[in-house]
Amino acid sequence: MRRPGFRPSPANTPSGRQGRAARREFEYVRNGTVSIVAALHVATGQVAAEPIARNDSATFTGFLHRLDQCIDPRLTIHLVMDNGSSYTSRATRAWLAAHPRITVTYTPRHASWLDMAELWFSTLTRGLLRRGEFPSRADLASKITDFAIRYNRTARPYTWTHDARADHDRHLAGRPRRDTTPIPEPGLLTDLPIAA
């Protein structure tokens, strides 16, 4: 869509040149990955994210401890998580049992879209990771932290906009309508004598 009077500067276009497709050098080298753990406050849209060295129950319970410390003790903390091994381990369950103000709901398998923190991970991917180039793991971790800080300055709560009923109606409209009246097979019901 063209807007009169609007011209993106070459620095703002993915390829560096206006009107050109984005390119990536074929010598692209992946310099490592960084695991992060995040908690999204659904009422404000703000996120607490931190890079982690290991994705194990000790690291995860440490993150939960920091959340527990920085949230008003009069409030209940409700977590929605997938069934990752560090979230369901014996050590994590014991830690959660010792902290009754924290309640947990586990999402069903293949339903990570129910976890609203996944929306923030999508924003992180689109806003930073997709075309980013990071010379080291430390640089990547630093940029993720900086992104989370910048994001929190203007964060707003996510709003579900998907209308499941309309989607279901569209699905049904695209299928041929079937008559739901049962048709008896010949010789089954018509051959029986009618009781008087």
MIMAR-598470 format. One record per residue (C-alpha): residue in one letter; z, y, x; residue number from 1; chain. Coordinates in Angstrom, 3 decimals. Each point is the difference from the previous one (the first is absolute). Layout:
residu|c3|c2|c1|num|chaine
a|Z|Y|X|NUM|A
...
//
This chain:
residu|c3|c2|c1|num|chaine
m|0.000|0.000|0.000|1|A
r|-1.024|3.346|1.470|2|A
r|2.080|3.067|-0.476|3|A
p|-1.770|3.327|0.533|4|A
g|1.423|1.986|2.852|5|A
f|1.920|-2.976|1.425|6|A
r|-0.997|-1.419|3.356|7|A
p|2.302|-2.350|1.836|8|A
s|0.277|0.805|3.654|9|A
p|-1.332|-2.680|2.346|10|A
a|3.562|-0.684|1.132|11|A
n|0.931|-1.030|-3.555|12|A
t|-2.801|-2.524|-0.449|13|A
p|0.678|-3.594|1.093|14|A
s|-2.970|-0.108|2.399|15|A
g|0.568|3.492|1.370|16|A
r|-3.405|1.039|-1.343|17|A
q|-0.668|1.139|-3.524|18|A
g|-2.296|-2.280|-2.004|19|A
r|0.424|-2.946|2.370|20|A
a|1.638|-3.324|-0.753|21|A
a|3.264|-0.696|1.768|22|A
r|-0.318|-2.062|3.161|23|A
r|2.369|-1.942|2.159|24|A
e|-0.615|-0.863|3.615|25|A
f|-0.813|-3.648|0.523|26|A
e|2.505|-0.153|2.869|27|A
y|2.872|0.553|-2.446|28|A
v|3.124|-1.634|1.397|29|A
r|2.985|-0.896|-2.098|30|A
n|3.077|1.004|1.949|31|A
g|2.552|-1.948|-2.010|32|A
t|1.652|0.144|-3.394|33|A
v|3.228|1.456|-1.302|34|A
s|2.108|-1.483|-2.769|35|A
i|1.768|2.437|-2.273|36|A
v|2.512|-0.324|-2.774|37|A
a|0.129|2.592|-2.762|38|A
a|1.978|0.908|-3.092|39|A
l|-1.441|2.259|-2.688|40|A
h|2.206|2.159|-2.230|41|A
v|-1.866|-0.312|-3.309|42|A
a|1.497|3.157|-1.519|43|A
t|-1.086|2.301|2.845|44|A
g|-2.862|-1.897|1.623|45|A
q|1.601|0.413|3.415|46|A
v|-0.042|-2.888|2.416|47|A
a|2.310|-1.211|2.743|48|A
a|-2.142|-1.837|2.545|49|A
e|0.787|-1.243|3.436|50|A
p|-1.896|-2.052|2.558|51|A
i|1.673|-3.302|0.801|52|A
a|-0.257|-2.219|3.075|53|A
r|0.548|-3.242|-1.912|54|A
n|-0.414|-0.940|-3.635|55|A
d|3.127|-2.101|-0.328|56|A
s|3.091|0.035|-2.184|57|A
a|2.162|1.799|2.606|58|A
t|-2.481|2.881|0.175|59|A
f|-0.359|0.099|-3.775|60|A
t|3.739|-0.001|-0.694|61|A
g|0.369|2.777|2.597|62|A
f|-2.534|2.037|-2.002|63|A
l|1.900|-0.756|-3.223|64|A
h|3.243|1.081|1.693|65|A
r|-1.558|3.366|0.929|66|A
l|-1.229|0.423|-3.590|67|A
d|3.456|-0.869|-1.292|68|A
q|1.566|2.611|2.295|69|A
c|-2.311|2.878|-0.921|70|A
i|-0.033|-0.474|-3.805|71|A
d|2.825|1.378|-2.141|72|A
p|2.595|-2.822|-0.353|73|A
r|0.330|0.681|-3.739|74|A
l|-3.628|-1.062|-0.564|75|A
t|-1.389|-3.483|-0.427|76|A
i|-2.894|-0.886|2.281|77|A
h|-2.689|-2.131|-1.590|78|A
l|-2.487|-1.671|2.322|79|A
v|-3.344|-1.519|-1.003|80|A
m|-1.293|-2.275|2.749|81|A
d|-2.429|-2.811|0.620|82|A
n|1.188|-3.452|1.021|83|A
g|-0.322|0.514|3.754|84|A
s|2.140|-2.320|2.097|85|A
s|2.100|2.847|1.441|86|A
y|0.780|1.198|-3.556|87|A
t|1.032|-3.404|-1.333|88|A
s|1.763|-1.468|3.039|89|A
r|3.545|-1.303|-0.192|90|A
a|1.256|2.917|2.151|91|A
t|-1.671|2.595|-2.259|92|A
r|1.359|-1.655|-3.159|93|A
a|3.499|-0.024|1.515|94|A
w|-0.290|3.685|0.943|95|A
l|-1.187|0.904|-3.513|96|A
a|2.852|-2.027|-1.557|97|A
a|2.461|2.054|2.061|98|A
h|-1.566|3.241|-1.294|99|A
p|0.013|-0.301|-3.813|100|A
r|-1.319|3.518|-0.641|101|A
i|-3.365|-1.168|1.333|102|A
t|-1.964|-2.039|-2.539|103|A
v|-3.261|-1.762|0.747|104|A
t|-3.056|-0.984|-2.024|105|A
y|-2.533|-2.197|1.737|106|A
t|-3.631|0.381|-1.011|107|A
p|-1.944|-3.134|-0.943|108|A
r|-2.402|-1.372|2.579|109|A
h|-3.309|1.871|0.242|110|A
a|1.455|2.945|-1.941|111|A
s|0.779|2.449|2.770|112|A
w|-1.546|2.744|-2.158|113|A
l|3.265|-0.052|-1.994|114|A
d|1.812|1.283|3.083|115|A
m|-0.498|3.780|-0.081|116|A
a|0.600|0.293|3.750|117|A
e|-3.374|-1.747|0.348|118|A
l|-1.547|3.181|-1.445|119|A
w|1.439|1.931|2.916|120|A
f|-1.360|-2.581|2.450|121|A
s|-3.422|0.559|-1.586|122|A
t|0.403|3.766|0.498|123|A
l|1.016|-0.610|3.614|124|A
t|-3.069|-2.166|0.552|125|A
r|-2.416|2.528|-1.514|126|A
g|1.653|3.069|1.512|127|A
l|0.690|-1.202|3.522|128|A
l|-0.898|-3.531|0.961|129|A
r|-3.510|-0.665|-1.288|130|A
r|-1.949|2.077|2.534|131|A
g|2.793|0.752|2.415|132|A
e|-0.145|-0.733|3.695|133|A
f|3.289|-0.666|1.702|134|A
p|0.199|-0.498|3.781|135|A
s|3.268|-1.958|-0.170|136|A
r|2.479|-1.592|-2.360|137|A
a|2.479|2.803|0.745|138|A
d|-2.619|2.583|-1.008|139|A
l|-0.713|-1.888|-3.235|140|A
a|3.719|-0.267|-0.845|141|A
s|0.469|3.708|0.720|142|A
k|-2.941|0.983|-2.207|143|A
i|1.241|-2.188|-2.864|144|A
t|3.416|1.681|0.210|145|A
d|-1.619|3.460|0.096|146|A
f|-2.190|-0.928|-2.983|147|A
a|3.059|-1.075|-2.026|148|A
i|1.774|3.290|0.806|149|A
r|-3.045|2.084|-1.008|150|A
y|-0.472|-2.116|-3.130|151|A
n|3.610|0.542|-1.101|152|A
r|-0.390|3.797|0.085|153|A
t|-2.392|-0.099|-2.967|154|A
a|0.906|-3.373|-1.502|155|A
r|-0.175|-0.463|-3.752|156|A
p|0.800|-3.092|-2.051|157|A
y|-2.839|-2.445|-0.552|158|A
t|-1.137|-0.260|-3.605|159|A
w|-1.554|-3.116|-1.474|160|A
t|-3.322|1.034|-1.516|161|A
h|-1.481|-3.412|-0.688|162|A
d|-0.306|-0.770|-3.715|163|A
a|0.275|-3.789|-0.200|164|A
r|-0.728|-0.106|-3.744|165|A
a|-3.264|1.942|0.416|166|A
d|-0.956|-2.227|2.920|167|A
h|0.661|-3.103|-2.105|168|A
d|-2.021|1.451|-2.907|169|A
r|-2.924|0.667|2.376|170|A
h|0.223|-3.564|1.209|171|A
l|-0.078|-1.364|-3.535|172|A
a|-2.870|2.319|-0.988|173|A
g|-2.156|-1.430|2.759|174|A
r|0.429|-3.571|-1.210|175|A
p|-1.867|-1.489|-2.960|176|A
r|2.210|-0.163|-3.068|177|A
r|0.865|-3.500|-1.067|178|A
d|0.699|-0.970|-3.570|179|A
t|3.530|-1.344|-0.083|180|A
t|-0.428|-2.053|-3.194|181|A
p|0.179|-3.678|0.888|182|A
i|-3.099|-1.970|-0.903|183|A
p|0.809|-3.581|-1.001|184|A
e|-2.030|-2.650|1.723|185|A
p|-2.162|-2.071|-2.334|186|A
g|1.630|-3.161|-1.183|187|A
l|3.581|0.917|0.805|188|A
l|1.442|1.974|-2.899|189|A
t|-2.772|-0.308|-2.555|190|A
d|0.178|-3.792|-0.189|191|A
l|3.717|-0.089|-0.900|192|A
p|0.877|-0.546|-3.644|193|A
i|1.558|3.015|-1.686|194|A
a|3.523|-0.675|-1.261|195|A
a|0.634|0.734|-3.609|196|A
//
